[in-house]
């Protein structure tokens, strides 16, 4: 039921994206071939989350003023996108031109470019605390990450990600994993042991940090 609701909202957004000047409720009723009540329900939901906005009032056929609705940038971002094929094409081309080692070095360079921006969000000097904060940063980037308790008092917490945000790419191009490793090593200032990798058949991606 929820998937059907989401699908219908994507239809509404798609129609609004095609008609930049906006559409009325009546326009959408005719094009979607559903009831006015159903369209109103979708419009209330979409307006509440910022996906659409009211743009102007027009006279409807019933004599009452009716709103014209337009899609917002948030609404455009909700529409389905296919980035993976383009990312794969880029990696295929780079690997063909650079080779595996240079591609990995390039990916590490990309990770290093993010470090100054992210490091400024870390507080304190405690390495264990930094690992916890890095896990939270990764969550904001789409990782289901958490810092697990250290195996012993002499060791640092282990960072575990229960998803891989570019799993299909990493399966085809293992060099992509260098991004995570380089980013973590730079942020925590410790060497990383990539103990388990989902792209290589693991259940999670697990990163252990060297104590020194």
C-alpha positions in Angstrom: 0.0 0.0 0.0 2.8 2.4 0.9 4.8 1.6 -2.2 1.7 2.3 -4.3 1.3 5.7 -2.5 5.0 6.5 -3.1 4.7 5.5 -6.8 1.7 7.8 -7.2 3.5 10.7 -5.7 6.4 10.1 -8.0 3.9 10.3 -10.9 2.7 13.7 -9.5 6.2 15.0 -9.3 7.1 13.7 -12.7 4.1 15.5 -14.2 5.1 18.7 -12.4 8.7 18.5 -13.5 7.5 18.2 -17.2 5.2 21.3 -16.7 7.5 23.9 -15.1 4.8 26.5 -15.1 2.7 24.3 -12.8 -0.5 22.2 -12.8 -3.8 22.6 -11.0 -5.6 19.9 -9.0 -8.0 19.5 -12.0 -5.0 19.0 -14.3 -3.7 16.2 -12.2 -7.1 14.6 -11.7 -7.4 14.3 -15.5 -3.9 13.1 -16.2 -3.7 10.6 -13.3 -7.3 9.5 -13.7 -7.9 9.3 -10.0 -10.3 11.1 -7.7 -9.9 14.7 -6.6 -9.8 13.5 -3.0 -6.9 11.2 -3.8 -5.0 14.0 -5.6 -5.6 16.4 -2.7 -4.2 13.8 -0.3 -1.0 13.5 -2.3 -0.7 17.3 -2.7 -1.0 17.9 1.1 1.7 15.3 1.8 4.0 16.6 -0.9 3.6 20.2 0.1 4.2 19.3 3.8 7.6 17.8 3.0 8.6 20.6 0.7 8.4 18.7 -2.6 5.9 21.1 -4.2 4.8 24.7 -3.7 1.7 26.7 -4.5 2.5 29.3 -7.2 -0.6 31.1 -8.2 -4.4 31.1 -7.9 -6.5 30.6 -11.0 -10.3 30.5 -11.6 -11.4 26.9 -11.8 -14.3 25.6 -13.9 -16.4 25.6 -10.7 -15.9 29.3 -10.3 -13.7 29.0 -7.2 -10.1 30.0 -7.3 -7.7 27.0 -7.5 -4.0 26.8 -6.8 -1.4 26.0 -9.4 1.4 23.8 -8.0 5.1 23.6 -9.0 7.8 21.2 -8.1 10.6 22.4 -5.9 14.3 21.3 -5.8 13.4 19.0 -3.0 10.8 17.4 -5.2 13.2 17.0 -8.1 15.6 15.2 -5.7 12.9 12.7 -4.8 12.5 11.5 -8.3 14.3 8.3 -9.1 17.9 8.7 -10.4 20.5 6.4 -11.8 23.9 7.5 -10.8 25.5 4.0 -10.6 25.9 3.4 -14.4 27.6 6.8 -14.8 29.9 6.1 -11.8 30.7 2.7 -13.3 31.5 4.2 -16.7 33.9 6.7 -15.0 35.7 4.0 -13.1 35.9 1.7 -16.1 37.5 4.6 -18.1 39.9 5.7 -15.4 41.0 2.1 -14.7 41.6 1.5 -18.4 43.7 4.7 -18.6 45.5 4.7 -15.3 45.6 1.0 -14.3 44.6 -0.5 -11.0 47.3 1.0 -8.7 47.0 4.6 -10.0 43.2 4.4 -9.8 43.5 3.4 -6.2 45.9 6.2 -5.5 43.5 8.6 -7.2 40.6 7.4 -5.0 42.8 7.9 -2.0 43.5 11.5 -3.1 39.7 12.1 -3.4 39.3 10.8 0.2 42.1 13.1 1.4 40.3 16.1 -0.1 37.4 15.6 2.3 39.5 15.4 5.4 39.9 19.1 6.2 36.2 19.6 6.0 35.3 16.6 8.2 38.2 16.8 10.6 36.9 20.2 11.8 33.8 18.5 13.1 35.8 16.2 15.5 36.1 17.4 19.1 38.6 16.6 21.8 41.9 14.7 21.6 40.8 11.2 22.6 41.3 8.7 19.8 38.5 6.4 21.0 36.2 9.5 21.1 37.2 10.4 17.6 36.3 6.9 16.3 32.8 7.3 17.8 32.5 10.7 16.2 33.7 9.4 12.8 31.0 6.7 13.0 28.4 9.5 13.4 30.0 11.4 10.5 29.7 8.3 8.3 26.0 7.9 9.3 25.4 11.4 7.9 27.0 10.2 4.6 24.6 7.3 4.4 26.6 4.5 6.2 24.9 2.4 8.8 28.0 2.7 10.9 28.8 2.2 14.6 31.8 2.1 16.9 32.0 -1.2 18.7 33.6 -1.7 22.1 37.3 -2.4 21.9 38.3 -6.1 22.3 40.7 -5.2 25.1 41.9 -2.2 27.1 45.0 -1.9 24.9 43.0 -1.7 21.7 40.8 0.9 20.0 37.1 0.6 19.2 36.3 -1.2 15.9 34.2 0.6 13.4 31.6 -1.5 11.7 29.4 -0.5 8.7 26.3 -2.7 8.1 25.9 -1.4 4.5 28.1 -0.4 1.7 27.0 2.8 0.0 28.7 1.8 -3.3 28.5 -2.0 -3.0 28.0 -2.8 -6.7 30.9 -0.5 -7.7 33.2 -2.0 -5.1 32.4 -5.5 -6.2 33.5 -4.7 -9.8 36.2 -2.2 -8.7 37.8 -3.2 -5.4 40.0 -0.1 -5.6 36.9 1.8 -4.4 37.4 0.4 -0.9 40.6 2.5 -0.7 38.3 5.6 -0.2 37.0 4.3 3.1 40.4 3.2 4.4 42.1 6.4 3.4 39.4 8.6 4.9 39.4 6.7 8.2 43.2 6.6 8.5 43.4 10.4 8.0 40.5 11.2 10.3 41.6 8.9 13.2 45.3 9.3 12.5 45.8 5.5 12.8 46.5 2.8 10.3 43.4 0.7 9.4 43.1 -3.1 9.2 40.1 -3.8 6.8 39.1 -7.0 8.6 35.9 -7.7 6.7 34.4 -6.4 3.5 30.9 -6.8 2.1 32.2 -6.4 -1.5 34.3 -9.5 -0.9 31.4 -11.5 0.6 31.5 -10.4 4.2 28.4 -9.7 6.3 29.7 -6.2 7.2 32.6 -3.8 6.5 34.8 -3.9 9.6 37.7 -1.5 10.2 40.1 -2.0 13.1 42.6 0.8 14.1 46.2 0.1 15.0 46.9 1.2 18.6 50.1 3.0 17.5 
